[in-house]
Amino acid sequence: MATPTNKEHFSGGLAKVLAEKWQVDVMLKAKNSDEGSAISAHKLILASRSEVFKNMFELDEFKTSTKHVETITLSEMKHEELEAFVEFICSDGSMLSANVKQHARSLYLAADKYEILHLRDLCMQNRAYIFSEFVEFS
């Protein structure tokens, strides 16, 4: 059985913490989701990737007791897109997963809105690559 390398262990750490729902302090909900399908997240991770999230969490309404978990609705995304968005935020950012590539257009728009410029750039490159492949075969 293969064991993860030190690099894989390090780069997968945030995703592991998210998957284990360890110390979750915020829930993210898409426009087409009900409360039960909200996605667990961590304010610190979101704020470290996005000034928009950081500024949002500095508002008084988010400075509540640590026992209260806020739910934020990101109405511009569908549930599957939001899952891909959070997946990227918790990744090492070196490449787009197949799931993120599948939603590159909507994630480009979300990345622009939430000022996650690296994701925006990767989505734009992915769309340009897909377009060039399409033109080449036309």
Secondary structure, 3 states (H helix, E strand, C coil): CCCCCHHHHHHCHHHHHHHCCCCCCEEEEECCCCHHHCEEECHHHHHHHCHHHHHHHCCHHHCCCCCCCEEEEECCCCHHHHHHHHHHHCCCCCCCCHHHHHCHHHHHHHHHHCCCHHHHHHHHHHHHHHHHHHHHHC
